[in-house]
Amino acid sequence: MRVAIDTAKCQGHGQCVMTCPEVFSADDQGFAVALQPEVPASLVEKVERAALRCPERAVRIERA
């Protein structure tokens, strides 16, 4: 599974960062970035929760 942030949608709410800091962080302007685009199996559920918690639906999950 891969994850990415749609930068056109992200408003910097930080829900993904709070839900899964192992994969997401905030840049200097407070917008989300994916630290690990290739999601380890152990973090798949947390990334899915982070995507659901994003109010802007900016977290994109790509399954192989």
PDB file of N, H, CA, C and O in Angstrom:
ATOM      1  N   MET A   1       0.832  -1.171   0.000  1.00  0.00           N
ATOM      2  CA  MET A   1       0.000   0.000   0.000  1.00  0.00           C
ATOM      3  C   MET A   1       0.880   1.238   0.000  1.00  0.00           C
ATOM      4  O   MET A   1       1.903   1.296   0.681  1.00  0.00           O
ATOM      5  N   ARG A   2       0.461   2.222  -0.775  1.00  0.00           N
ATOM      6  H   ARG A   2      -0.371   2.175  -1.329  1.00  0.00           H
ATOM      7  CA  ARG A   2       1.150   3.511  -0.829  1.00  0.00           C
ATOM      8  C   ARG A   2       0.192   4.590  -0.337  1.00  0.00           C
ATOM      9  O   ARG A   2      -1.027   4.446  -0.432  1.00  0.00           O
ATOM     10  N   VAL A   3       0.754   5.660   0.183  1.00  0.00           N
ATOM     11  H   VAL A   3       1.744   5.777   0.261  1.00  0.00           H
ATOM     12  CA  VAL A   3      -0.057   6.775   0.648  1.00  0.00           C
ATOM     13  C   VAL A   3       0.555   8.072   0.142  1.00  0.00           C
ATOM     14  O   VAL A   3       1.772   8.196   0.012  1.00  0.00           O
ATOM     15  N   ALA A   4      -0.313   9.035  -0.139  1.00  0.00           N
ATOM     16  H   ALA A   4      -1.302   8.935  -0.033  1.00  0.00           H
ATOM     17  CA  ALA A   4       0.142  10.348  -0.598  1.00  0.00           C
ATOM     18  C   ALA A   4      -0.839  11.394  -0.079  1.00  0.00           C
ATOM     19  O   ALA A   4      -1.964  11.074   0.304  1.00  0.00           O
ATOM     20  N   ILE A   5      -0.401  12.627  -0.074  1.00  0.00           N
ATOM     21  H   ILE A   5       0.513  12.887  -0.385  1.00  0.00           H
ATOM     22  CA  ILE A   5      -1.243  13.744   0.334  1.00  0.00           C
ATOM     23  C   ILE A   5      -1.589  14.553  -0.912  1.00  0.00           C
ATOM     24  O   ILE A   5      -0.706  14.924  -1.685  1.00  0.00           O
ATOM     25  N   ASP A   6      -2.865  14.820  -1.097  1.00  0.00           N
ATOM     26  H   ASP A   6      -3.582  14.519  -0.468  1.00  0.00           H
ATOM     27  CA  ASP A   6      -3.309  15.700  -2.179  1.00  0.00           C
ATOM     28  C   ASP A   6      -3.106  17.125  -1.684  1.00  0.00           C
ATOM     29  O   ASP A   6      -3.915  17.639  -0.911  1.00  0.00           O
ATOM     30  N   THR A   7      -2.038  17.759  -2.123  1.00  0.00           N
ATOM     31  H   THR A   7      -1.380  17.342  -2.751  1.00  0.00           H
ATOM     32  CA  THR A   7      -1.670  19.083  -1.613  1.00  0.00           C
ATOM     33  C   THR A   7      -2.675  20.162  -1.992  1.00  0.00           C
ATOM     34  O   THR A   7      -2.731  21.207  -1.343  1.00  0.00           O
ATOM     35  N   ALA A   8      -3.460  19.930  -3.020  1.00  0.00           N
ATOM     36  H   ALA A   8      -3.415  19.082  -3.548  1.00  0.00           H
ATOM     37  CA  ALA A   8      -4.492  20.898  -3.393  1.00  0.00           C
ATOM     38  C   ALA A   8      -5.665  20.871  -2.410  1.00  0.00           C
ATOM     39  O   ALA A   8      -6.396  21.854  -2.285  1.00  0.00           O
ATOM     40  N   LYS A   9      -5.842  19.746  -1.715  1.00  0.00           N
ATOM     41  H   LYS A   9      -5.248  18.948  -1.817  1.00  0.00           H
ATOM     42  CA  LYS A   9      -6.939  19.610  -0.762  1.00  0.00           C
ATOM     43  C   LYS A   9      -6.539  19.863   0.684  1.00  0.00           C
ATOM     44  O   LYS A   9      -7.354  20.334   1.478  1.00  0.00           O
ATOM     45  N   CYS A  10      -5.295  19.558   1.036  1.00  0.00           N
ATOM     46  H   CYS A  10      -4.633  19.176   0.391  1.00  0.00           H
ATOM     47  CA  CYS A  10      -4.860  19.647   2.433  1.00  0.00           C
ATOM     48  C   CYS A  10      -4.987  21.078   2.944  1.00  0.00           C
ATOM     49  O   CYS A  10      -4.532  22.027   2.306  1.00  0.00           O
ATOM     50  N   GLN A  11      -5.621  21.210   4.120  1.00  0.00           N
ATOM     51  H   GLN A  11      -5.991  20.438   4.639  1.00  0.00           H
ATOM     52  CA  GLN A  11      -5.786  22.515   4.753  1.00  0.00           C
ATOM     53  C   GLN A  11      -4.994  22.616   6.056  1.00  0.00           C
ATOM     54  O   GLN A  11      -5.085  23.623   6.758  1.00  0.00           O
ATOM     55  N   GLY A  12      -4.221  21.585   6.382  1.00  0.00           N
ATOM     56  H   GLY A  12      -4.147  20.767   5.812  1.00  0.00           H
ATOM     57  CA  GLY A  12      -3.361  21.621   7.562  1.00  0.00           C
ATOM     58  C   GLY A  12      -4.064  21.357   8.878  1.00  0.00           C
ATOM     59  O   GLY A  12      -3.622  21.846   9.917  1.00  0.00           O
ATOM     60  N   HIS A  13      -5.152  20.594   8.862  1.00  0.00           N
ATOM     61  H   HIS A  13      -5.511  20.196   8.018  1.00  0.00           H
ATOM     62  CA  HIS A  13      -5.863  20.278  10.103  1.00  0.00           C
ATOM     63  C   HIS A  13      -5.032  19.377  11.024  1.00  0.00           C
ATOM     64  O   HIS A  13      -5.186  19.430  12.244  1.00  0.00           O
ATOM     65  N   GLY A  14      -4.165  18.563  10.453  1.00  0.00           N
ATOM     66  H   GLY A  14      -4.040  18.520   9.462  1.00  0.00           H
ATOM     67  CA  GLY A  14      -3.258  17.732  11.243  1.00  0.00           C
ATOM     68  C   GLY A  14      -3.842  16.442  11.780  1.00  0.00           C
ATOM     69  O   GLY A  14      -3.206  15.783  12.602  1.00  0.00           O
ATOM     70  N   GLN A  15      -5.024  16.062  11.345  1.00  0.00           N
ATOM     71  H   GLN A  15      -5.541  16.598  10.677  1.00  0.00           H
ATOM     72  CA  GLN A  15      -5.635  14.828  11.839  1.00  0.00           C
ATOM     73  C   GLN A  15      -4.797  13.602  11.475  1.00  0.00           C
ATOM     74  O   GLN A  15      -4.676  12.675  12.275  1.00  0.00           O
ATOM     75  N   CYS A  16      -4.225  13.593  10.284  1.00  0.00           N
ATOM     76  H   CYS A  16      -4.323  14.347   9.633  1.00  0.00           H
ATOM     77  CA  CYS A  16      -3.401  12.446   9.880  1.00  0.00           C
ATOM     78  C   CYS A  16      -2.138  12.362  10.732  1.00  0.00           C
ATOM     79  O   CYS A  16      -1.715  11.272  11.119  1.00  0.00           O
ATOM     80  N   VAL A  17      -1.541  13.510  11.020  1.00  0.00           N
ATOM     81  H   VAL A  17      -1.884  14.395  10.706  1.00  0.00           H
ATOM     82  CA  VAL A  17      -0.317  13.547  11.828  1.00  0.00           C
ATOM     83  C   VAL A  17      -0.610  13.045  13.239  1.00  0.00           C
ATOM     84  O   VAL A  17       0.169  12.273  13.796  1.00  0.00           O
ATOM     85  N   MET A  18      -1.718  13.475  13.814  1.00  0.00           N
ATOM     86  H   MET A  18      -2.351  14.103  13.362  1.00  0.00           H
ATOM     87  CA  MET A  18      -2.081  13.042  15.166  1.00  0.00           C
ATOM     88  C   MET A  18      -2.437  11.557  15.207  1.00  0.00           C
ATOM     89  O   MET A  18      -2.171  10.882  16.201  1.00  0.00           O
ATOM     90  N   THR A  19      -3.029  11.054  14.145  1.00  0.00           N
ATOM     91  H   THR A  19      -3.245  11.603  13.337  1.00  0.00           H
ATOM     92  CA  THR A  19      -3.465   9.661  14.108  1.00  0.00           C
ATOM     93  C   THR A  19      -2.310   8.701  13.829  1.00  0.00           C
ATOM     94  O   THR A  19      -2.247   7.617  14.409  1.00  0.00           O
ATOM     95  N   CYS A  20      -1.404   9.095  12.950  1.00  0.00           N
ATOM     96  H   CYS A  20      -1.455   9.975  12.478  1.00  0.00           H
ATOM     97  CA  CYS A  20      -0.308   8.197  12.564  1.00  0.00           C
ATOM     98  C   CYS A  20       0.984   8.990  12.325  1.00  0.00           C
ATOM     99  O   CYS A  20       1.393   9.187  11.181  1.00  0.00           O
ATOM    100  N   PRO A  21       1.617   9.438  13.402  1.00  0.00           N
ATOM    101  CA  PRO A  21       2.851  10.220  13.249  1.00  0.00           C
ATOM    102  C   PRO A  21       4.021   9.427  12.681  1.00  0.00           C
ATOM    103  O   PRO A  21       5.029  10.007  12.279  1.00  0.00           O
ATOM    104  N   GLU A  22       3.890   8.108  12.646  1.00  0.00           N
ATOM    105  H   GLU A  22       3.071   7.637  12.973  1.00  0.00           H
ATOM    106  CA  GLU A  22       4.950   7.284  12.055  1.00  0.00           C
ATOM    107  C   GLU A  22       5.018   7.465  10.541  1.00  0.00           C
ATOM    108  O   GLU A  22       6.066   7.250   9.932  1.00  0.00           O
ATOM    109  N   VAL A  23       3.899   7.861   9.936  1.00  0.00           N
ATOM    110  H   VAL A  23       3.047   8.036  10.431  1.00  0.00           H
ATOM    111  CA  VAL A  23       3.830   7.983   8.481  1.00  0.00           C
ATOM    112  C   VAL A  23       3.669   9.432   8.034  1.00  0.00           C
ATOM    113  O   VAL A  23       4.155   9.807   6.967  1.00  0.00           O
ATOM    114  N   PHE A  24       2.985  10.256   8.846  1.00  0.00           N
ATOM    115  H   PHE A  24       2.590   9.951   9.713  1.00  0.00           H
ATOM    116  CA  PHE A  24       2.685  11.628   8.447  1.00  0.00           C
ATOM    117  C   PHE A  24       3.393  12.645   9.332  1.00  0.00           C
ATOM    118  O   PHE A  24       3.639  12.407  10.515  1.00  0.00           O
ATOM    119  N   SER A  25       3.711  13.770   8.733  1.00  0.00           N
ATOM    120  H   SER A  25       3.512  13.963   7.773  1.00  0.00           H
ATOM    121  CA  SER A  25       4.277  14.901   9.457  1.00  0.00           C
ATOM    122  C   SER A  25       3.738  16.168   8.820  1.00  0.00           C
ATOM    123  O   SER A  25       3.040  16.123   7.807  1.00  0.00           O
ATOM    124  N   ALA A  26       4.070  17.298   9.426  1.00  0.00           N
ATOM    125  H   ALA A  26       4.638  17.334  10.249  1.00  0.00           H
ATOM    126  CA  ALA A  26       3.661  18.589   8.873  1.00  0.00           C
ATOM    127  C   ALA A  26       4.893  19.317   8.353  1.00  0.00           C
ATOM    128  O   ALA A  26       5.965  19.250   8.954  1.00  0.00           O
ATOM    129  N   ASP A  27       4.732  20.005   7.242  1.00  0.00           N
ATOM    130  H   ASP A  27       3.861  20.059   6.753  1.00  0.00           H
ATOM    131  CA  ASP A  27       5.841  20.787   6.700  1.00  0.00           C
ATOM    132  C   ASP A  27       5.928  22.120   7.445  1.00  0.00           C
ATOM    133  O   ASP A  27       5.198  22.333   8.413  1.00  0.00           O
ATOM    134  N   ASP A  28       6.799  23.005   7.013  1.00  0.00           N
ATOM    135  H   ASP A  28       7.393  22.833   6.227  1.00  0.00           H
ATOM    136  CA  ASP A  28       7.023  24.287   7.681  1.00  0.00           C
ATOM    137  C   ASP A  28       5.786  25.182   7.697  1.00  0.00           C
ATOM    138  O   ASP A  28       5.670  26.078   8.533  1.00  0.00           O
ATOM    139  N   GLN A  29       4.862  24.933   6.767  1.00  0.00           N
ATOM    140  H   GLN A  29       4.956  24.205   6.087  1.00  0.00           H
ATOM    141  CA  GLN A  29       3.640  25.733   6.696  1.00  0.00           C
ATOM    142  C   GLN A  29       2.454  25.046   7.365  1.00  0.00           C
ATOM    143  O   GLN A  29       1.343  25.575   7.351  1.00  0.00           O
ATOM    144  N   GLY A  30       2.682  23.870   7.949  1.00  0.00           N
ATOM    145  H   GLY A  30       3.584  23.440   7.960  1.00  0.00           H
ATOM    146  CA  GLY A  30       1.629  23.157   8.653  1.00  0.00           C
ATOM    147  C   GLY A  30       0.827  22.185   7.817  1.00  0.00           C
ATOM    148  O   GLY A  30      -0.149  21.611   8.300  1.00  0.00           O
ATOM    149  N   PHE A  31       1.223  21.991   6.568  1.00  0.00           N
ATOM    150  H   PHE A  31       2.016  22.457   6.175  1.00  0.00           H
ATOM    151  CA  PHE A  31       0.512  21.056   5.698  1.00  0.00           C
ATOM    152  C   PHE A  31       1.132  19.661   5.806  1.00  0.00           C
ATOM    153  O   PHE A  31       2.327  19.512   6.059  1.00  0.00           O
ATOM    154  N   ALA A  32       0.299  18.658   5.611  1.00  0.00           N
ATOM    155  H   ALA A  32      -0.672  18.779   5.406  1.00  0.00           H
ATOM    156  CA  ALA A  32       0.735  17.272   5.780  1.00  0.00           C
ATOM    157  C   ALA A  32       1.678  16.824   4.672  1.00  0.00           C
ATOM    158  O   ALA A  32       1.570  17.242   3.519  1.00  0.00           O
ATOM    159  N   VAL A  33       2.600  15.964   5.065  1.00  0.00           N
ATOM    160  H   VAL A  33       2.688  15.624   6.001  1.00  0.00           H
ATOM    161  CA  VAL A  33       3.488  15.271   4.128  1.00  0.00           C
ATOM    162  C   VAL A  33       3.566  13.806   4.559  1.00  0.00           C
ATOM    163  O   VAL A  33       3.471  13.494   5.746  1.00  0.00           O
ATOM    164  N   ALA A  34       3.736  12.927   3.602  1.00  0.00           N
ATOM    165  H   ALA A  34       3.813  13.180   2.638  1.00  0.00           H
ATOM    166  CA  ALA A  34       3.898  11.506   3.896  1.00  0.00           C
ATOM    167  C   ALA A  34       5.382  11.214   4.050  1.00  0.00           C
ATOM    168  O   ALA A  34       6.150  11.353   3.098  1.00  0.00           O
ATOM    169  N   LEU A  35       5.785  10.809   5.250  1.00  0.00           N
ATOM    170  H   LEU A  35       5.161  10.696   6.024  1.00  0.00           H
ATOM    171  CA  LEU A  35       7.185  10.470   5.503  1.00  0.00           C
ATOM    172  C   LEU A  35       7.547   9.117   4.918  1.00  0.00           C
ATOM    173  O   LEU A  35       8.686   8.891   4.507  1.00  0.00           O
ATOM    174  N   GLN A  36       6.568   8.216   4.882  1.00  0.00           N
ATOM    175  H   GLN A  36       5.644   8.399   5.215  1.00  0.00           H
ATOM    176  CA  GLN A  36       6.759   6.861   4.365  1.00  0.00           C
ATOM    177  C   GLN A  36       5.690   6.581   3.316  1.00  0.00           C
ATOM    178  O   GLN A  36       4.632   6.050   3.653  1.00  0.00           O
ATOM    179  N   PRO A  37       5.937   6.920   2.063  1.00  0.00           N
ATOM    180  CA  PRO A  37       4.934   6.644   1.032  1.00  0.00           C
ATOM    181  C   PRO A  37       4.581   5.161   0.919  1.00  0.00           C
ATOM    182  O   PRO A  37       3.440   4.813   0.613  1.00  0.00           O
ATOM    183  N   GLU A  38       5.556   4.295   1.166  1.00  0.00           N
ATOM    184  H   GLU A  38       6.482   4.578   1.415  1.00  0.00           H
ATOM    185  CA  GLU A  38       5.311   2.849   1.186  1.00  0.00           C
ATOM    186  C   GLU A  38       4.968   2.487   2.623  1.00  0.00           C
ATOM    187  O   GLU A  38       5.834   2.508   3.497  1.00  0.00           O
ATOM    188  N   VAL A  39       3.711   2.156   2.866  1.00  0.00           N
ATOM    189  H   VAL A  39       3.007   2.138   2.156  1.00  0.00           H
ATOM    190  CA  VAL A  39       3.240   1.911   4.224  1.00  0.00           C
ATOM    191  C   VAL A  39       3.570   0.488   4.667  1.00  0.00           C
ATOM    192  O   VAL A  39       3.183  -0.473   4.002  1.00  0.00           O
ATOM    193  N   PRO A  40       4.288   0.349   5.793  1.00  0.00           N
ATOM    194  CA  PRO A  40       4.557  -0.991   6.315  1.00  0.00           C
ATOM    195  C   PRO A  40       3.252  -1.661   6.741  1.00  0.00           C
ATOM    196  O   PRO A  40       2.316  -0.984   7.166  1.00  0.00           O
ATOM    197  N   ALA A  41       3.187  -2.968   6.631  1.00  0.00           N
ATOM    198  H   ALA A  41       3.947  -3.518   6.286  1.00  0.00           H
ATOM    199  CA  ALA A  41       1.981  -3.719   6.976  1.00  0.00           C
ATOM    200  C   ALA A  41       1.506  -3.414   8.396  1.00  0.00           C
ATOM    201  O   ALA A  41       0.303  -3.399   8.657  1.00  0.00           O
ATOM    202  N   SER A  42       2.424  -3.177   9.294  1.00  0.00           N
ATOM    203  H   SER A  42       3.401  -3.189   9.082  1.00  0.00           H
ATOM    204  CA  SER A  42       2.069  -2.931  10.687  1.00  0.00           C
ATOM    205  C   SER A  42       1.343  -1.593  10.891  1.00  0.00           C
ATOM    206  O   SER A  42       0.739  -1.372  11.941  1.00  0.00           O
ATOM    207  N   LEU A  43       1.398  -0.707   9.897  1.00  0.00           N
ATOM    208  H   LEU A  43       1.889  -0.886   9.044  1.00  0.00           H
ATOM    209  CA  LEU A  43       0.783   0.606  10.029  1.00  0.00           C
ATOM    210  C   LEU A  43      -0.425   0.829   9.113  1.00  0.00           C
ATOM    211  O   LEU A  43      -0.991   1.922   9.086  1.00  0.00           O
ATOM    212  N   VAL A  44      -0.812  -0.186   8.376  1.00  0.00           N
ATOM    213  H   VAL A  44      -0.353  -1.074   8.397  1.00  0.00           H
ATOM    214  CA  VAL A  44      -1.910  -0.045   7.414  1.00  0.00           C
ATOM    215  C   VAL A  44      -3.192   0.437   8.093  1.00  0.00           C
ATOM    216  O   VAL A  44      -3.838   1.358   7.594  1.00  0.00           O
ATOM    217  N   GLU A  45      -3.568  -0.163   9.212  1.00  0.00           N
ATOM    218  H   GLU A  45      -3.043  -0.911   9.617  1.00  0.00           H
ATOM    219  CA  GLU A  45      -4.806   0.227   9.883  1.00  0.00           C
ATOM    220  C   GLU A  45      -4.756   1.671  10.360  1.00  0.00           C
ATOM    221  O   GLU A  45      -5.749   2.390  10.251  1.00  0.00           O
ATOM    222  N   LYS A  46      -3.616   2.105  10.887  1.00  0.00           N
ATOM    223  H   LYS A  46      -2.810   1.521  10.976  1.00  0.00           H
ATOM    224  CA  LYS A  46      -3.493   3.490  11.356  1.00  0.00           C
ATOM    225  C   LYS A  46      -3.583   4.478  10.198  1.00  0.00           C
ATOM    226  O   LYS A  46      -4.180   5.545  10.342  1.00  0.00           O
ATOM    227  N   VAL A  47      -3.003   4.138   9.065  1.00  0.00           N
ATOM    228  H   VAL A  47      -2.519   3.271   8.949  1.00  0.00           H
ATOM    229  CA  VAL A  47      -3.069   5.011   7.895  1.00  0.00           C
ATOM    230  C   VAL A  47      -4.504   5.084   7.373  1.00  0.00           C
ATOM    231  O   VAL A  47      -4.971   6.155   6.983  1.00  0.00           O
ATOM    232  N   GLU A  48      -5.194   3.960   7.365  1.00  0.00           N
ATOM    233  H   GLU A  48      -4.815   3.091   7.682  1.00  0.00           H
ATOM    234  CA  GLU A  48      -6.598   3.970   6.944  1.00  0.00           C
ATOM    235  C   GLU A  48      -7.438   4.853   7.868  1.00  0.00           C
ATOM    236  O   GLU A  48      -8.297   5.599   7.399  1.00  0.00           O
ATOM    237  N   ARG A  49      -7.195   4.772   9.177  1.00  0.00           N
ATOM    238  H   ARG A  49      -6.497   4.165   9.559  1.00  0.00           H
ATOM    239  CA  ARG A  49      -7.902   5.637  10.134  1.00  0.00           C
ATOM    240  C   ARG A  49      -7.574   7.103   9.888  1.00  0.00           C
ATOM    241  O   ARG A  49      -8.453   7.962   9.947  1.00  0.00           O
ATOM    242  N   ALA A  50      -6.308   7.380   9.613  1.00  0.00           N
ATOM    243  H   ALA A  50      -5.594   6.682   9.565  1.00  0.00           H
ATOM    244  CA  ALA A  50      -5.895   8.759   9.333  1.00  0.00           C
ATOM    245  C   ALA A  50      -6.615   9.302   8.105  1.00  0.00           C
ATOM    246  O   ALA A  50      -7.049  10.454   8.096  1.00  0.00           O
ATOM    247  N   ALA A  51      -6.742   8.483   7.079  1.00  0.00           N
ATOM    248  H   ALA A  51      -6.390   7.547   7.087  1.00  0.00           H
ATOM    249  CA  ALA A  51      -7.443   8.906   5.861  1.00  0.00           C
ATOM    250  C   ALA A  51      -8.908   9.215   6.158  1.00  0.00           C
ATOM    251  O   ALA A  51      -9.459  10.189   5.646  1.00  0.00           O
ATOM    252  N   LEU A  52      -9.531   8.389   6.978  1.00  0.00           N
ATOM    253  H   LEU A  52      -9.084   7.597   7.395  1.00  0.00           H
ATOM    254  CA  LEU A  52     -10.939   8.612   7.324  1.00  0.00           C
ATOM    255  C   LEU A  52     -11.134   9.861   8.178  1.00  0.00           C
ATOM    256  O   LEU A  52     -12.181  10.505   8.103  1.00  0.00           O
ATOM    257  N   ARG A  53     -10.148  10.205   8.979  1.00  0.00           N
ATOM    258  H   ARG A  53      -9.297   9.682   9.039  1.00  0.00           H
ATOM    259  CA  ARG A  53     -10.257  11.371   9.861  1.00  0.00           C
ATOM    260  C   ARG A  53      -9.936  12.689   9.171  1.00  0.00           C
ATOM    261  O   ARG A  53     -10.191  13.754   9.733  1.00  0.00           O
ATOM    262  N   CYS A  54      -9.392  12.638   7.981  1.00  0.00           N
ATOM    263  H   CYS A  54      -9.185  11.773   7.524  1.00  0.00           H
ATOM    264  CA  CYS A  54      -9.058  13.876   7.262  1.00  0.00           C
ATOM    265  C   CYS A  54     -10.349  14.558   6.797  1.00  0.00           C
ATOM    266  O   CYS A  54     -11.080  13.997   5.981  1.00  0.00           O
ATOM    267  N   PRO A  55     -10.636  15.766   7.309  1.00  0.00           N
ATOM    268  CA  PRO A  55     -11.882  16.436   6.921  1.00  0.00           C
ATOM    269  C   PRO A  55     -11.913  16.863   5.458  1.00  0.00           C
ATOM    270  O   PRO A  55     -12.990  17.057   4.894  1.00  0.00           O
ATOM    271  N   GLU A  56     -10.762  17.009   4.847  1.00  0.00           N
ATOM    272  H   GLU A  56      -9.887  16.852   5.305  1.00  0.00           H
ATOM    273  CA  GLU A  56     -10.681  17.433   3.446  1.00  0.00           C
ATOM    274  C   GLU A  56     -10.510  16.260   2.482  1.00  0.00           C
ATOM    275  O   GLU A  56     -10.499  16.443   1.265  1.00  0.00           O
ATOM    276  N   ARG A  57     -10.375  15.042   3.043  1.00  0.00           N
ATOM    277  H   ARG A  57     -10.384  14.894   4.032  1.00  0.00           H
ATOM    278  CA  ARG A  57     -10.126  13.838   2.237  1.00  0.00           C
ATOM    279  C   ARG A  57      -8.876  14.005   1.355  1.00  0.00           C
ATOM    280  O   ARG A  57      -8.865  13.654   0.175  1.00  0.00           O
ATOM    281  N   ALA A  58      -7.831  14.555   1.981  1.00  0.00           N
ATOM    282  H   ALA A  58      -7.841  14.840   2.940  1.00  0.00           H
ATOM    283  CA  ALA A  58      -6.583  14.819   1.260  1.00  0.00           C
ATOM    284  C   ALA A  58      -5.619  13.638   1.283  1.00  0.00           C
ATOM    285  O   ALA A  58      -4.645  13.620   0.530  1.00  0.00           O
ATOM    286  N   VAL A  59      -5.881  12.650   2.141  1.00  0.00           N
ATOM    287  H   VAL A  59      -6.672  12.665   2.753  1.00  0.00           H
ATOM    288  CA  VAL A  59      -5.007  11.480   2.223  1.00  0.00           C
ATOM    289  C   VAL A  59      -5.460  10.472   1.168  1.00  0.00           C
ATOM    290  O   VAL A  59      -6.589   9.983   1.201  1.00  0.00           O
ATOM    291  N   ARG A  60      -4.562  10.175   0.237  1.00  0.00           N
ATOM    292  H   ARG A  60      -3.645  10.572   0.210  1.00  0.00           H
ATOM    293  CA  ARG A  60      -4.870   9.226  -0.846  1.00  0.00           C
ATOM    294  C   ARG A  60      -4.165   7.901  -0.578  1.00  0.00           C
ATOM    295  O   ARG A  60      -2.953   7.858  -0.365  1.00  0.00           O
ATOM    296  N   ILE A  61      -4.938   6.833  -0.592  1.00  0.00           N
ATOM    297  H   ILE A  61      -5.922   6.868  -0.765  1.00  0.00           H
ATOM    298  CA  ILE A  61      -4.381   5.494  -0.410  1.00  0.00           C
ATOM    299  C   ILE A  61      -4.420   4.785  -1.753  1.00  0.00           C
ATOM    300  O   ILE A  61      -5.446   4.762  -2.432  1.00  0.00           O
ATOM    301  N   GLU A  62      -3.291   4.212  -2.121  1.00  0.00           N
ATOM    302  H   GLU A  62      -2.457   4.230  -1.570  1.00  0.00           H
ATOM    303  CA  GLU A  62      -3.181   3.453  -3.369  1.00  0.00           C
ATOM    304  C   GLU A  62      -2.829   2.017  -3.021  1.00  0.00           C
ATOM    305  O   GLU A  62      -1.795   1.752  -2.408  1.00  0.00           O
ATOM    306  N   ARG A  63      -3.678   1.115  -3.407  1.00  0.00           N
ATOM    307  H   ARG A  63      -4.518   1.330  -3.904  1.00  0.00           H
ATOM    308  CA  ARG A  63      -3.420  -0.301  -3.123  1.00  0.00           C
ATOM    309  C   ARG A  63      -2.862  -0.973  -4.381  1.00  0.00           C
ATOM    310  O   ARG A  63      -3.263  -0.663  -5.503  1.00  0.00           O
ATOM    311  N   ALA A  64      -1.938  -1.889  -4.165  1.00  0.00           N
ATOM    312  H   ALA A  64      -1.613  -2.141  -3.253  1.00  0.00           H
ATOM    313  CA  ALA A  64      -1.296  -2.593  -5.279  1.00  0.00           C
ATOM    314  C   ALA A  64      -2.224  -3.571  -5.930  1.00  0.00           C
ATOM    315  O   ALA A  64      -1.840  -4.247  -6.884  1.00  0.00           O
TER     316      ALA A  64
END
